Amino acid sequence: MGQQVAVGITFGPLVFSGSYLVQANTFNLSALLIPLPLGLLITNVLWINQYPDYEADLRGGKRNLLVRFGKKKGLQIYTLLFFSAYLLLVFLAVIFANPLWILPLFPLPLSGNAIKIARKYYEDIPRMVEANLKTVQVYQLPVW
């Protein structure tokens, strides 16, 4: 878990709020809220990328969260990370009264497709790799 959380915080709130602080010479709570969806999406990239290594991690005693929860429950977390990111975008649109915050929702169908593939093929890694690719695409597509 440490790795996913660290990357999610670093590539989300830490980079953005640090850049904001340096440039504005002040801190603003918005600078922590705005990058949270991006942090959740990169966390999901790391999450889904654990599936190909699951068996080796299990045999090697590597107790990452996916190994601890198992592949099937891991899919619930994968789905929750996507859902949370999109829910936060809607929340940002409401609290900032700016509908432009919903623009990053356009890869939502791609996310749904990735979830569908992951749920169907979580035991068939060569076929599940498409879900990994789509998860990376979802992270890269929105104009943040």
N, CA, C and O atoms as a GROMACS GRO file, in nm:
protein
  576
    1MET      N    1   0.083  -0.119   0.000
    1MET     CA    2   0.000   0.000   0.000
    1MET      C    3   0.086   0.124   0.000
    1MET      O    4   0.052   0.225  -0.062
    2GLY      N    5   0.196   0.118   0.068
    2GLY     CA    6   0.282   0.234   0.079
    2GLY      C    7   0.320   0.292  -0.056
    2GLY      O    8   0.321   0.413  -0.075
    3GLN      N    9   0.352   0.202  -0.152
    3GLN     CA   10   0.394   0.248  -0.284
    3GLN      C   11   0.280   0.320  -0.356
    3GLN      O   12   0.301   0.429  -0.410
    4GLN      N   13   0.161   0.262  -0.356
    4GLN     CA   14   0.050   0.324  -0.426
    4GLN      C   15   0.013   0.458  -0.363
    4GLN      O   16  -0.010   0.556  -0.434
    5VAL      N   17   0.008   0.463  -0.231
    5VAL     CA   18  -0.027   0.587  -0.162
    5VAL      C   19   0.080   0.693  -0.188
    5VAL      O   20   0.047   0.808  -0.216
    6ALA      N   21   0.206   0.654  -0.179
    6ALA     CA   22   0.314   0.750  -0.202
    6ALA      C   23   0.310   0.808  -0.343
    6ALA      O   24   0.326   0.928  -0.362
    7VAL      N   25   0.288   0.722  -0.442
    7VAL     CA   26   0.281   0.770  -0.581
    7VAL      C   27   0.156   0.855  -0.601
    7VAL      O   28   0.163   0.960  -0.666
    8GLY      N   29   0.043   0.811  -0.546
    8GLY     CA   30  -0.080   0.888  -0.558
    8GLY      C   31  -0.066   1.027  -0.499
    8GLY      O   32  -0.113   1.125  -0.558
    9ILE      N   33  -0.002   1.037  -0.384
    9ILE     CA   34   0.018   1.168  -0.319
    9ILE      C   35   0.120   1.250  -0.397
    9ILE      O   36   0.101   1.370  -0.417
   10THR      N   37   0.228   1.187  -0.440
   10THR     CA   38   0.333   1.260  -0.510
   10THR      C   39   0.286   1.312  -0.645
   10THR      O   40   0.305   1.430  -0.675
   11PHE      N   41   0.224   1.227  -0.725
   11PHE     CA   42   0.182   1.268  -0.859
   11PHE      C   43   0.048   1.342  -0.858
   11PHE      O   44   0.002   1.387  -0.963
   12GLY      N   45  -0.012   1.355  -0.743
   12GLY     CA   46  -0.137   1.430  -0.729
   12GLY      C   47  -0.113   1.555  -0.648
   12GLY      O   48  -0.058   1.653  -0.699
   13PRO      N   49  -0.154   1.554  -0.521
   13PRO     CA   50  -0.149   1.674  -0.439
   13PRO      C   51  -0.010   1.733  -0.415
   13PRO      O   52   0.004   1.855  -0.412
   14LEU      N   53   0.092   1.651  -0.397
   14LEU     CA   54   0.223   1.704  -0.362
   14LEU      C   55   0.283   1.791  -0.472
   14LEU      O   56   0.326   1.903  -0.446
   15VAL      N   57   0.287   1.741  -0.593
   15VAL     CA   58   0.345   1.817  -0.704
   15VAL      C   59   0.265   1.944  -0.729
   15VAL      O   60   0.321   2.052  -0.743
   16PHE      N   61   0.134   1.930  -0.735
   16PHE     CA   62   0.049   2.045  -0.767
   16PHE      C   63   0.054   2.150  -0.656
   16PHE      O   64   0.077   2.268  -0.684
   17SER      N   65   0.032   2.109  -0.531
   17SER     CA   66   0.029   2.207  -0.422
   17SER      C   67   0.168   2.266  -0.398
   17SER      O   68   0.180   2.382  -0.361
   18GLY      N   69   0.273   2.185  -0.419
   18GLY     CA   70   0.409   2.239  -0.406
   18GLY      C   71   0.437   2.344  -0.512
   18GLY      O   72   0.496   2.449  -0.483
   19SER      N   73   0.394   2.317  -0.635
   19SER     CA   74   0.412   2.416  -0.743
   19SER      C   75   0.332   2.542  -0.713
   19SER      O   76   0.378   2.653  -0.735
   20TYR      N   77   0.210   2.523  -0.663
   20TYR     CA   78   0.126   2.637  -0.629
   20TYR      C   79   0.192   2.721  -0.520
   20TYR      O   80   0.196   2.844  -0.530
   21LEU      N   81   0.242   2.657  -0.416
   21LEU     CA   82   0.305   2.727  -0.305
   21LEU      C   83   0.426   2.808  -0.350
   21LEU      O   84   0.444   2.923  -0.310
   22VAL      N   85   0.508   2.748  -0.434
   22VAL     CA   86   0.628   2.816  -0.483
   22VAL      C   87   0.590   2.938  -0.568
   22VAL      O   88   0.653   3.043  -0.557
   23GLN      N   89   0.489   2.923  -0.652
   23GLN     CA   90   0.453   3.032  -0.743
   23GLN      C   91   0.368   3.140  -0.676
   23GLN      O   92   0.384   3.258  -0.705
   24ALA      N   93   0.277   3.100  -0.588
   24ALA     CA   94   0.186   3.198  -0.527
   24ALA      C   95   0.238   3.248  -0.393
   24ALA      O   96   0.188   3.348  -0.341
   25ASN      N   97   0.338   3.182  -0.338
   25ASN     CA   98   0.395   3.217  -0.209
   25ASN      C   99   0.290   3.216  -0.099
   25ASN      O  100   0.299   3.292  -0.002
   26THR      N  101   0.192   3.130  -0.114
   26THR     CA  102   0.087   3.112  -0.015
   26THR      C  103   0.029   2.972  -0.033
   26THR      O  104   0.051   2.907  -0.135
   27PHE      N  105  -0.045   2.927   0.067
   27PHE     CA  106  -0.109   2.796   0.058
   27PHE      C  107  -0.259   2.816   0.047
   27PHE      O  108  -0.316   2.907   0.106
   28ASN      N  109  -0.324   2.728  -0.030
   28ASN     CA  110  -0.467   2.733  -0.048
   28ASN      C  111  -0.519   2.589  -0.045
   28ASN      O  112  -0.460   2.501  -0.107
   29LEU      N  113  -0.628   2.565   0.028
   29LEU     CA  114  -0.684   2.431   0.037
   29LEU      C  115  -0.722   2.376  -0.101
   29LEU      O  116  -0.716   2.255  -0.123
   30SER      N  117  -0.760   2.462  -0.191
   30SER     CA  118  -0.794   2.420  -0.328
   30SER      C  119  -0.677   2.350  -0.394
   30SER      O  120  -0.696   2.260  -0.476
   31ALA      N  121  -0.556   2.391  -0.360
   31ALA     CA  122  -0.438   2.330  -0.420
   31ALA      C  123  -0.421   2.185  -0.377
   31ALA      O  124  -0.346   2.111  -0.441
   32LEU      N  125  -0.487   2.143  -0.271
   32LEU     CA  126  -0.487   2.002  -0.231
   32LEU      C  127  -0.603   1.926  -0.292
   32LEU      O  128  -0.590   1.808  -0.324
   33LEU      N  129  -0.717   1.992  -0.310
   33LEU     CA  130  -0.835   1.926  -0.364
   33LEU      C  131  -0.825   1.901  -0.514
   33LEU      O  132  -0.860   1.793  -0.562
   34ILE      N  133  -0.778   1.999  -0.586
   34ILE     CA  134  -0.778   1.993  -0.733
   34ILE      C  135  -0.703   1.871  -0.787
   34ILE      O  136  -0.754   1.806  -0.879
   35PRO      N  137  -0.587   1.836  -0.736
   35PRO     CA  138  -0.514   1.722  -0.796
   35PRO      C  139  -0.553   1.585  -0.742
   35PRO      O  140  -0.497   1.485  -0.786
   36LEU      N  141  -0.647   1.577  -0.650
   36LEU     CA  142  -0.684   1.447  -0.593
   36LEU      C  143  -0.733   1.347  -0.698
   36LEU      O  144  -0.693   1.231  -0.693
   37PRO      N  145  -0.819   1.388  -0.793
   37PRO     CA  146  -0.860   1.288  -0.895
   37PRO      C  147  -0.742   1.232  -0.973
   37PRO      O  148  -0.739   1.112  -1.003
   38LEU      N  149  -0.648   1.316  -1.007
   38LEU     CA  150  -0.530   1.270  -1.079
   38LEU      C  151  -0.448   1.172  -0.994
   38LEU      O  152  -0.398   1.072  -1.046
   39GLY      N  153  -0.436   1.200  -0.866
   39GLY     CA  154  -0.366   1.109  -0.776
   39GLY      C  155  -0.434   0.973  -0.766
   39GLY      O  156  -0.367   0.870  -0.761
   40LEU      N  157  -0.568   0.973  -0.765
   40LEU     CA  158  -0.642   0.847  -0.761
   40LEU      C  159  -0.623   0.768  -0.890
   40LEU      O  160  -0.612   0.645  -0.888
   41LEU      N  161  -0.620   0.839  -1.003
   41LEU     CA  162  -0.604   0.769  -1.131
   41LEU      C  163  -0.465   0.706  -1.145
   41LEU      O  164  -0.453   0.595  -1.197
   42ILE      N  165  -0.360   0.775  -1.100
   42ILE     CA  166  -0.226   0.715  -1.110
   42ILE      C  167  -0.213   0.600  -1.010
   42ILE      O  168  -0.143   0.502  -1.036
   43THR      N  169  -0.281   0.611  -0.897
   43THR     CA  170  -0.283   0.500  -0.801
   43THR      C  171  -0.348   0.378  -0.865
   43THR      O  172  -0.304   0.265  -0.842
   44ASN      N  173  -0.450   0.401  -0.944
   44ASN     CA  174  -0.517   0.290  -1.012
   44ASN      C  175  -0.428   0.225  -1.117
   44ASN      O  176  -0.436   0.104  -1.138
   45VAL      N  177  -0.344   0.304  -1.181
   45VAL     CA  178  -0.248   0.247  -1.276
   45VAL      C  179  -0.156   0.148  -1.204
   45VAL      O  180  -0.133   0.037  -1.251
   46LEU      N  181  -0.106   0.189  -1.089
   46LEU     CA  182  -0.019   0.099  -1.011
   46LEU      C  183  -0.097  -0.022  -0.961
   46LEU      O  184  -0.045  -0.134  -0.959
   47TRP      N  185  -0.221   0.000  -0.921
   47TRP     CA  186  -0.303  -0.109  -0.868
   47TRP      C  187  -0.322  -0.219  -0.973
   47TRP      O  188  -0.296  -0.336  -0.946
   48ILE      N  189  -0.367  -0.181  -1.092
   48ILE     CA  190  -0.396  -0.281  -1.195
   48ILE      C  191  -0.267  -0.348  -1.244
   48ILE      O  192  -0.270  -0.462  -1.289
   49ASN      N  193  -0.157  -0.277  -1.236
   49ASN     CA  194  -0.030  -0.333  -1.280
   49ASN      C  195   0.027  -0.437  -1.184
   49ASN      O  196   0.129  -0.500  -1.214
   50GLN      N  197  -0.037  -0.455  -1.070
   50GLN     CA  198   0.006  -0.560  -0.977
   50GLN      C  199  -0.049  -0.698  -1.017
   50GLN      O  200   0.004  -0.801  -0.976
   51TYR      N  201  -0.154  -0.698  -1.097
   51TYR     CA  202  -0.217  -0.826  -1.133
   51TYR      C  203  -0.122  -0.921  -1.206
   51TYR      O  204  -0.119  -1.039  -1.172
   52PRO      N  205  -0.045  -0.876  -1.305
   52PRO     CA  206   0.045  -0.971  -1.372
   52PRO      C  207   0.149  -1.034  -1.278
   52PRO      O  208   0.198  -1.144  -1.305
   53ASP      N  209   0.182  -0.966  -1.168
   53ASP     CA  210   0.282  -1.016  -1.074
   53ASP      C  211   0.221  -1.088  -0.955
   53ASP      O  212   0.293  -1.132  -0.865
   54TYR      N  213   0.090  -1.099  -0.953
   54TYR     CA  214   0.020  -1.150  -0.835
   54TYR      C  215   0.074  -1.286  -0.789
   54TYR      O  216   0.109  -1.303  -0.672
   55GLU      N  217   0.081  -1.382  -0.879
   55GLU     CA  218   0.124  -1.518  -0.841
   55GLU      C  219   0.267  -1.517  -0.788
   55GLU      O  220   0.297  -1.581  -0.686
   56ALA      N  221   0.356  -1.445  -0.856
   56ALA     CA  222   0.496  -1.439  -0.811
   56ALA      C  223   0.506  -1.367  -0.676
   56ALA      O  224   0.583  -1.408  -0.589
   57ASP      N  225   0.428  -1.261  -0.659
   57ASP     CA  226   0.429  -1.190  -0.531
   57ASP      C  227   0.378  -1.279  -0.419
   57ASP      O  228   0.434  -1.279  -0.309
   58LEU      N  229   0.274  -1.355  -0.446
   58LEU     CA  230   0.217  -1.446  -0.347
   58LEU      C  231   0.319  -1.553  -0.308
   58LEU      O  232   0.341  -1.578  -0.189
   59ARG      N  233   0.381  -1.616  -0.408
   59ARG     CA  234   0.483  -1.720  -0.381
   59ARG      C  235   0.604  -1.662  -0.310
   59ARG      O  236   0.665  -1.728  -0.225
   60GLY      N  237   0.641  -1.540  -0.344
   60GLY     CA  238   0.760  -1.479  -0.286
   60GLY      C  239   0.736  -1.413  -0.151
   60GLY      O  240   0.829  -1.358  -0.091
   61GLY      N  241   0.612  -1.419  -0.103
   61GLY     CA  242   0.582  -1.360   0.028
   61GLY      C  243   0.570  -1.208   0.026
   61GLY      O  244   0.572  -1.144   0.131
   62LYS      N  245   0.559  -1.151  -0.090
   62LYS     CA  246   0.542  -1.005  -0.100
   62LYS      C  247   0.398  -0.974  -0.063
   62LYS      O  248   0.305  -1.014  -0.134
   63ARG      N  249   0.379  -0.906   0.045
   63ARG     CA  250   0.245  -0.884   0.099
   63ARG      C  251   0.188  -0.747   0.061
   63ARG      O  252   0.145  -0.671   0.148
   64ASN      N  253   0.189  -0.717  -0.068
   64ASN     CA  254   0.126  -0.592  -0.111
   64ASN      C  255  -0.025  -0.604  -0.091
   64ASN      O  256  -0.076  -0.712  -0.059
   65LEU      N  257  -0.097  -0.495  -0.110
   65LEU     CA  258  -0.241  -0.496  -0.082
   65LEU      C  259  -0.318  -0.591  -0.171
   65LEU      O  260  -0.414  -0.653  -0.126
   66LEU      N  261  -0.278  -0.604  -0.295
   66LEU     CA  262  -0.350  -0.695  -0.384
   66LEU      C  263  -0.337  -0.839  -0.334
   66LEU      O  264  -0.434  -0.914  -0.335
   67VAL      N  265  -0.219  -0.877  -0.292
   67VAL     CA  266  -0.198  -1.011  -0.238
   67VAL      C  267  -0.281  -1.028  -0.110
   67VAL      O  268  -0.341  -1.134  -0.089
   68ARG      N  269  -0.284  -0.926  -0.028
   68ARG     CA  270  -0.361  -0.934   0.097
   68ARG      C  271  -0.512  -0.945   0.074
   68ARG      O  272  -0.580  -1.023   0.139
   69PHE      N  273  -0.562  -0.865  -0.020
   69PHE     CA  274  -0.706  -0.866  -0.047
   69PHE      C  275  -0.748  -0.978  -0.142
   69PHE      O  276  -0.860  -1.029  -0.132
   70GLY      N  277  -0.660  -1.016  -0.230
   70GLY     CA  278  -0.694  -1.115  -0.331
   70GLY      C  279  -0.740  -1.046  -0.459
   70GLY      O  280  -0.782  -0.931  -0.459
   71LYS      N  281  -0.731  -1.122  -0.568
   71LYS     CA  282  -0.762  -1.064  -0.699
   71LYS      C  283  -0.906  -1.015  -0.711
   71LYS      O  284  -0.931  -0.908  -0.765
   72LYS      N  285  -0.999  -1.093  -0.660
   72LYS     CA  286  -1.140  -1.058  -0.678
   72LYS      C  287  -1.176  -0.931  -0.598
   72LYS      O  288  -1.239  -0.841  -0.652
   73LYS      N  289  -1.137  -0.925  -0.473
   73LYS     CA  290  -1.162  -0.804  -0.393
   73LYS      C  291  -1.081  -0.686  -0.448
   73LYS      O  292  -1.124  -0.571  -0.439
   74GLY      N  293  -0.967  -0.715  -0.503
   74GLY     CA  294  -0.885  -0.610  -0.564
   74GLY      C  295  -0.958  -0.538  -0.675
   74GLY      O  296  -0.936  -0.419  -0.698
   75LEU      N  297  -1.046  -0.610  -0.745
   75LEU     CA  298  -1.126  -0.548  -0.851
   75LEU      C  299  -1.223  -0.446  -0.794
   75LEU      O  300  -1.255  -0.348  -0.861
   76GLN      N  301  -1.271  -0.469  -0.674
   76GLN     CA  302  -1.358  -0.371  -0.609
   76GLN      C  303  -1.281  -0.243  -0.578
   76GLN      O  304  -1.334  -0.133  -0.595
   77ILE      N  305  -1.159  -0.257  -0.534
   77ILE     CA  306  -1.076  -0.140  -0.507
   77ILE      C  307  -1.044  -0.066  -0.636
   77ILE      O  308  -1.049   0.056  -0.641
   78TYR      N  309  -1.013  -0.140  -0.739
   78TYR     CA  310  -0.987  -0.084  -0.872
   78TYR      C  311  -1.106   0.000  -0.920
   78TYR      O  312  -1.090   0.113  -0.966
   79THR      N  313  -1.225  -0.056  -0.906
   79THR     CA  314  -1.347   0.014  -0.946
   79THR      C  315  -1.369   0.136  -0.857
   79THR      O  316  -1.406   0.243  -0.906
   80LEU      N  317  -1.347   0.122  -0.728
   80LEU     CA  318  -1.366   0.231  -0.633
   80LEU      C  319  -1.271   0.349  -0.661
   80LEU      O  320  -1.310   0.464  -0.647
   81LEU      N  321  -1.149   0.320  -0.701
   81LEU     CA  322  -1.054   0.426  -0.733
   81LEU      C  323  -1.103   0.508  -0.853
   81LEU      O  324  -1.096   0.631  -0.851
   82PHE      N  325  -1.151   0.440  -0.956
   82PHE     CA  326  -1.209   0.512  -1.071
   82PHE      C  327  -1.329   0.595  -1.027
   82PHE      O  328  -1.339   0.714  -1.057
   83PHE      N  329  -1.421   0.531  -0.955
   83PHE     CA  330  -1.543   0.598  -0.912
   83PHE      C  331  -1.511   0.720  -0.827
   83PHE      O  332  -1.571   0.826  -0.846
   84SER      N  333  -1.417   0.707  -0.735
   84SER     CA  334  -1.379   0.818  -0.646
   84SER      C  335  -1.321   0.935  -0.726
   84SER      O  336  -1.352   1.051  -0.698
   85ALA      N  337  -1.237   0.905  -0.823
   85ALA     CA  338  -1.178   1.012  -0.905
   85ALA      C  339  -1.287   1.090  -0.978
   85ALA      O  340  -1.285   1.213  -0.981
   86TYR      N  341  -1.382   1.018  -1.037
   86TYR     CA  342  -1.488   1.085  -1.113
   86TYR      C  343  -1.585   1.159  -1.021
   86TYR      O  344  -1.634   1.267  -1.055
   87LEU      N  345  -1.612   1.102  -0.906
   87LEU     CA  346  -1.699   1.170  -0.809
   87LEU      C  347  -1.634   1.300  -0.761
   87LEU      O  348  -1.702   1.401  -0.744
   88LEU      N  349  -1.505   1.296  -0.738
   88LEU     CA  350  -1.432   1.417  -0.698
   88LEU      C  351  -1.437   1.525  -0.806
   88LEU      O  352  -1.446   1.643  -0.774
   89LEU      N  353  -1.432   1.486  -0.931
   89LEU     CA  354  -1.442   1.584  -1.040
   89LEU      C  355  -1.578   1.653  -1.040
   89LEU      O  356  -1.587   1.774  -1.061
   90VAL      N  357  -1.682   1.577  -1.016
   90VAL     CA  358  -1.816   1.636  -1.007
   90VAL      C  359  -1.822   1.729  -0.886
   90VAL      O  360  -1.876   1.839  -0.894
   91PHE      N  361  -1.766   1.685  -0.775
   91PHE     CA  362  -1.760   1.767  -0.654
   91PHE      C  363  -1.687   1.898  -0.681
   91PHE      O  364  -1.733   2.004  -0.639
   92LEU      N  365  -1.574   1.892  -0.750
   92LEU     CA  366  -1.499   2.013  -0.784
   92LEU      C  367  -1.581   2.105  -0.873
   92LEU      O  368  -1.577   2.227  -0.855
   93ALA      N  369  -1.654   2.049  -0.968
   93ALA     CA  370  -1.739   2.131  -1.055
   93ALA      C  371  -1.844   2.205  -0.973
   93ALA      O  372  -1.877   2.320  -1.002
   94VAL      N  373  -1.897   2.138  -0.872
   94VAL     CA  374  -2.000   2.200  -0.788
   94VAL      C  375  -1.941   2.305  -0.695
   94VAL      O  376  -1.991   2.417  -0.688
   95ILE      N  377  -1.834   2.270  -0.623
   95ILE     CA  378  -1.782   2.366  -0.524
   95ILE      C  379  -1.717   2.488  -0.589
   95ILE      O  380  -1.716   2.596  -0.531
   96PHE      N  381  -1.663   2.470  -0.709
   96PHE     CA  382  -1.604   2.585  -0.778
   96PHE      C  383  -1.702   2.648  -0.876
   96PHE      O  384  -1.670   2.746  -0.944
   97ALA      N  385  -1.823   2.592  -0.882
   97ALA     CA  386  -1.928   2.643  -0.972
   97ALA      C  387  -1.874   2.662  -1.113
   97ALA      O  388  -1.896   2.765  -1.177
   98ASN      N  389  -1.802   2.560  -1.160
   98ASN     CA  390  -1.740   2.568  -1.291
   98ASN      C  391  -1.760   2.435  -1.363
   98ASN      O  392  -1.698   2.335  -1.327
   99PRO      N  393  -1.845   2.433  -1.465
   99PRO     CA  394  -1.872   2.306  -1.535
   99PRO      C  395  -1.752   2.252  -1.612
   99PRO      O  396  -1.756   2.137  -1.657
  100LEU      N  397  -1.648   2.330  -1.629
  100LEU     CA  398  -1.529   2.279  -1.700
  100LEU      C  399  -1.463   2.164  -1.624
  100LEU      O  400  -1.388   2.086  -1.683
  101TRP      N  401  -1.491   2.154  -1.495
  101TRP     CA  402  -1.434   2.045  -1.416
  101TRP      C  403  -1.489   1.909  -1.456
  101TRP      O  404  -1.432   1.807  -1.420
  102ILE      N  405  -1.597   1.907  -1.531
  102ILE     CA  406  -1.650   1.777  -1.574
  102ILE      C  407  -1.587   1.731  -1.707
  102ILE      O  408  -1.612   1.619  -1.751
  103LEU      N  409  -1.508   1.816  -1.770
  103LEU     CA  410  -1.441   1.776  -1.895
  103LEU      C  411  -1.355   1.651  -1.879
  103LEU      O  412  -1.356   1.566  -1.968
  104PRO      N  413  -1.281   1.637  -1.769
  104PRO     CA  414  -1.202   1.514  -1.755
  104PRO      C  415  -1.286   1.387  -1.738
  104PRO      O  416  -1.231   1.278  -1.725
  105LEU      N  417  -1.418   1.401  -1.738
  105LEU     CA  418  -1.504   1.282  -1.730
  105LEU      C  419  -1.518   1.211  -1.864
  105LEU      O  420  -1.572   1.101  -1.871
  106PHE      N  421  -1.468   1.274  -1.972
  106PHE     CA  422  -1.489   1.214  -2.103
  106PHE      C  423  -1.429   1.074  -2.119
  106PHE      O  424  -1.481   0.999  -2.201
  107PRO      N  425  -1.324   1.034  -2.048
  107PRO     CA  426  -1.279   0.895  -2.062
  107PRO      C  427  -1.358   0.796  -1.974
  107PRO      O  428  -1.317   0.681  -1.959
  108LEU      N  429  -1.469   0.840  -1.916
  108LEU     CA  430  -1.550   0.752  -1.833
  108LEU      C  431  -1.587   0.621  -1.904
  108LEU      O  432  -1.577   0.515  -1.842
  109PRO      N  433  -1.630   0.625  -2.030
  109PRO     CA  434  -1.659   0.497  -2.098
  109PRO      C  435  -1.536   0.406  -2.109
  109PRO      O  436  -1.548   0.284  -2.101
  110LEU      N  437  -1.420   0.465  -2.128
  110LEU     CA  438  -1.296   0.387  -2.134
  110LEU      C  439  -1.269   0.320  -1.999
  110LEU      O  440  -1.225   0.205  -1.994
  111SER      N  441  -1.296   0.393  -1.892
  111SER     CA  442  -1.281   0.336  -1.757
  111SER      C  443  -1.376   0.219  -1.737
  111SER      O  444  -1.338   0.114  -1.685
  112GLY      N  445  -1.501   0.238  -1.780
  112GLY     CA  446  -1.599   0.130  -1.769
  112GLY      C  447  -1.556   0.007  -1.846
  112GLY      O  448  -1.575  -0.106  -1.801
  113ASN      N  449  -1.499   0.030  -1.964
  113ASN     CA  450  -1.450  -0.081  -2.045
  113ASN      C  451  -1.334  -0.151  -1.976
  113ASN      O  452  -1.326  -0.274  -1.977
  114ALA      N  453  -1.244  -0.074  -1.916
  114ALA     CA  454  -1.130  -0.132  -1.845
  114ALA      C  455  -1.179  -0.218  -1.728
  114ALA      O  456  -1.128  -0.327  -1.704
  115ILE      N  457  -1.277  -0.167  -1.655
  115ILE     CA  458  -1.332  -0.242  -1.542
  115ILE      C  459  -1.396  -0.372  -1.591
  115ILE      O  460  -1.378  -0.478  -1.531
  116LYS      N  461  -1.470  -0.363  -1.699
  116LYS     CA  462  -1.538  -0.481  -1.755
  116LYS      C  463  -1.436  -0.588  -1.795
  116LYS      O  464  -1.454  -0.706  -1.766
  117ILE      N  465  -1.329  -0.546  -1.862
  117ILE     CA  466  -1.224  -0.638  -1.905
  117ILE      C  467  -1.154  -0.700  -1.783
  117ILE      O  468  -1.131  -0.820  -1.778
  118ALA      N  469  -1.122  -0.615  -1.685
  118ALA     CA  470  -1.053  -0.664  -1.566
  118ALA      C  471  -1.138  -0.767  -1.491
  118ALA      O  472  -1.087  -0.869  -1.444
  119ARG      N  473  -1.267  -0.740  -1.480
  119ARG     CA  474  -1.356  -0.833  -1.409
  119ARG      C  475  -1.369  -0.966  -1.484
  119ARG      O  476  -1.380  -1.072  -1.422
  120LYS      N  477  -1.368  -0.959  -1.614
  120LYS     CA  478  -1.385  -1.080  -1.694
  120LYS      C  479  -1.257  -1.164  -1.699
  120LYS      O  480  -1.263  -1.287  -1.697
  121TYR      N  481  -1.142  -1.097  -1.705
  121TYR     CA  482  -1.017  -1.169  -1.731
  121TYR      C  483  -0.914  -1.160  -1.617
  121TYR      O  484  -0.795  -1.179  -1.642
  122TYR      N  485  -0.956  -1.132  -1.495
  122TYR     CA  486  -0.857  -1.115  -1.387
  122TYR      C  487  -0.776  -1.241  -1.361
  122TYR      O  488  -0.671  -1.234  -1.298
  123GLU      N  489  -0.823  -1.356  -1.407
  123GLU     CA  490  -0.746  -1.481  -1.393
  123GLU      C  491  -0.671  -1.515  -1.522
  123GLU      O  492  -0.597  -1.614  -1.526
  124ASP      N  493  -0.687  -1.436  -1.625
  124ASP     CA  494  -0.624  -1.460  -1.755
  124ASP      C  495  -0.541  -1.336  -1.790
  124ASP      O  496  -0.586  -1.248  -1.865
  125ILE      N  497  -0.422  -1.330  -1.737
  125ILE     CA  498  -0.339  -1.209  -1.745
  125ILE      C  499  -0.313  -1.163  -1.888
  125ILE      O  500  -0.323  -1.043  -1.913
  126PRO      N  501  -0.282  -1.249  -1.984
  126PRO     CA  502  -0.260  -1.198  -2.119
  126PRO      C  503  -0.381  -1.120  -2.174
  126PRO      O  504  -0.365  -1.022  -2.247
  127ARG      N  505  -0.500  -1.164  -2.139
  127ARG     CA  506  -0.620  -1.092  -2.184
  127ARG      C  507  -0.649  -0.970  -2.097
  127ARG      O  508  -0.710  -0.873  -2.143
  128MET      N  509  -0.606  -0.974  -1.972
  128MET     CA  510  -0.632  -0.863  -1.880
  128MET      C  511  -0.542  -0.744  -1.908
  128MET      O  512  -0.572  -0.632  -1.868
  129VAL      N  513  -0.432  -0.767  -1.977
  129VAL     CA  514  -0.338  -0.659  -2.007
  129VAL      C  515  -0.407  -0.542  -2.077
  129VAL      O  516  -0.363  -0.428  -2.064
  130GLU      N  517  -0.512  -0.569  -2.150
  130GLU     CA  518  -0.588  -0.461  -2.216
  130GLU      C  519  -0.648  -0.366  -2.112
  130GLU      O  520  -0.656  -0.245  -2.136
  131ALA      N  521  -0.689  -0.419  -1.998
  131ALA     CA  522  -0.740  -0.333  -1.890
  131ALA      C  523  -0.629  -0.245  -1.837
  131ALA      O  524  -0.652  -0.128  -1.805
  132ASN      N  525  -0.508  -0.299  -1.827
  132ASN     CA  526  -0.394  -0.219  -1.783
  132ASN      C  527  -0.370  -0.103  -1.878
  132ASN      O  528  -0.352   0.011  -1.836
  133LEU      N  529  -0.371  -0.133  -2.007
  133LEU     CA  530  -0.350  -0.030  -2.109
  133LEU      C  531  -0.457   0.078  -2.101
  133LEU      O  532  -0.426   0.197  -2.107
  134LYS      N  533  -0.581   0.039  -2.090
  134LYS     CA  534  -0.690   0.135  -2.083
  134LYS      C  535  -0.681   0.221  -1.957
  134LYS      O  536  -0.717   0.338  -1.960
  135THR      N  537  -0.634   0.163  -1.848
  135THR     CA  538  -0.618   0.239  -1.724
  135THR      C  539  -0.512   0.347  -1.741
  135THR      O  540  -0.529   0.460  -1.695
  136VAL      N  541  -0.404   0.314  -1.807
  136VAL     CA  542  -0.300   0.413  -1.837
  136VAL      C  543  -0.356   0.521  -1.929
  136VAL      O  544  -0.328   0.640  -1.909
  137GLN      N  545  -0.433   0.482  -2.028
  137GLN     CA  546  -0.493   0.579  -2.119
  137GLN      C  547  -0.587   0.674  -2.046
  137GLN      O  548  -0.588   0.794  -2.074
  138VAL      N  549  -0.666   0.622  -1.954
  138VAL     CA  550  -0.756   0.707  -1.877
  138VAL      C  551  -0.677   0.810  -1.798
  138VAL      O  552  -0.716   0.927  -1.791
  139TYR      N  553  -0.566   0.768  -1.739
  139TYR     CA  554  -0.482   0.860  -1.664
  139TYR      C  555  -0.424   0.968  -1.754
  139TYR      O  556  -0.413   1.084  -1.712
  140GLN      N  557  -0.386   0.932  -1.874
  140GLN     CA  558  -0.319   1.026  -1.965
  140GLN      C  559  -0.413   1.114  -2.045
  140GLN      O  560  -0.373   1.223  -2.086
  141LEU      N  561  -0.536   1.072  -2.067
  141LEU     CA  562  -0.626   1.143  -2.156
  141LEU      C  563  -0.679   1.278  -2.108
  141LEU      O  564  -0.677   1.374  -2.184
  142PRO      N  565  -0.726   1.287  -1.982
  142PRO     CA  566  -0.786   1.415  -1.943
  142PRO      C  567  -0.687   1.531  -1.952
  142PRO      O  568  -0.568   1.516  -1.927
  143VAL      N  569  -0.741   1.644  -1.989
  143VAL     CA  570  -0.660   1.767  -1.990
  143VAL      C  571  -0.670   1.826  -1.851
  143VAL      O  572  -0.769   1.892  -1.818
  144TRP      N  573  -0.569   1.802  -1.771
  144TRP     CA  574  -0.570   1.850  -1.634
  144TRP      C  575  -0.514   1.988  -1.631
  144TRP      O  576  -0.505   2.049  -1.525
   0.00000   0.00000   0.00000
